[in-house]
Amino acid sequence: MKDPRWLRWSLLALALGFLVLFVGLPILTVFVEAFRKGSAAYLEAIRDPETLSAVKLTLLTAAISVPVNLVFGIAASWLIAKYRFPFKGTLLTLIDLPFSVSPVIAGLIFVLLMGARGAFGPFFERHDMHIIFAVPGIVLATTFITFPFVAREILPIMQDLGNDEEEQALTLGASGWQILLRVTLPKVRWGILYGVILCNARAMGEFGAVSVVSGHIRGQTNTIPLQVEILYNEYNLSGAFAVASILTILALGTLAGKKLIESRIRVRA
């Protein structure tokens, strides 16, 4: 039995309406406001040294935290899905912890642990190591906030696929690394792809935890979201939206890369 045509069109209109209202209009507003004073003002805001520094730091942070979370996600998913061990439920709960903890609280935890007066602060000072209010603190906070994304995308797929093919490969004499690289990972490639995309998007857009541990040092520890906040608070709206457009372009580029990878995988399959 087919649904009535009016119902299908109503659902389609509802879905498109939500997309236009909550996705299309905000994206359009960003670019309209960014170019409100003309392309010259837009380029001037983009070329500002503090903005360029924020872009470089954002890309650097994502370039470090995403691969780290990819390795962790694969290892944790493999461990949970393929082995039985005590406290498995506890490990699952800890993986979900960043979803339930406020990013601001996560940032404060790192400050209390690694700040000048924190538990490990004196040790870092003696060895002239700067964690909080420096790039390492930003990377640590971002990695903590984003580490569930890859694991949570891969784990359900591994659990649903079971262990039959891995056991057959083991019977044929394959080593653990061979099973992982040639049997398991190809089966969960979609989960890896989506997890990396989500992790990357969150890493580039993270604000709360990074705001706490960064110290807001202009040209040194400001990421793109923090630079947008500074410009907005200074009533430089065109500059704020110009910098925000960079983050929007990076997000759209990430989605375009995802679609390109999907299309190539389909062609090869």
LINHU-V181222 format. One record per run of one state. SS is the DSSP state (hx for helix, st for strand, lp for the rest). FROM is the first residue (numbers start at 1). LEN is the number of residues. If there is no record, write none. Layout:
ss = {SS & SS}
from = {FROM & FROM}
len = {LEN & LEN}
//
This chain:
ss = {lp & hx & lp & hx & lp & hx & lp & hx & lp & hx & lp & hx & lp & hx & lp & hx & lp & hx & lp & hx & lp & hx & lp & hx & lp & hx & lp & hx & lp & hx & lp}
from = {1 & 5 & 35 & 39 & 48 & 49 & 83 & 88 & 96 & 97 & 101 & 103 & 115 & 121 & 127 & 135 & 147 & 148 & 162 & 164 & 172 & 176 & 188 & 189 & 206 & 208 & 215 & 224 & 234 & 237 & 269}
len = {4 & 30 & 4 & 9 & 1 & 34 & 5 & 8 & 1 & 4 & 2 & 12 & 6 & 6 & 8 & 12 & 1 & 14 & 2 & 8 & 4 & 12 & 1 & 17 & 2 & 7 & 9 & 10 & 3 & 32 & 1}
//
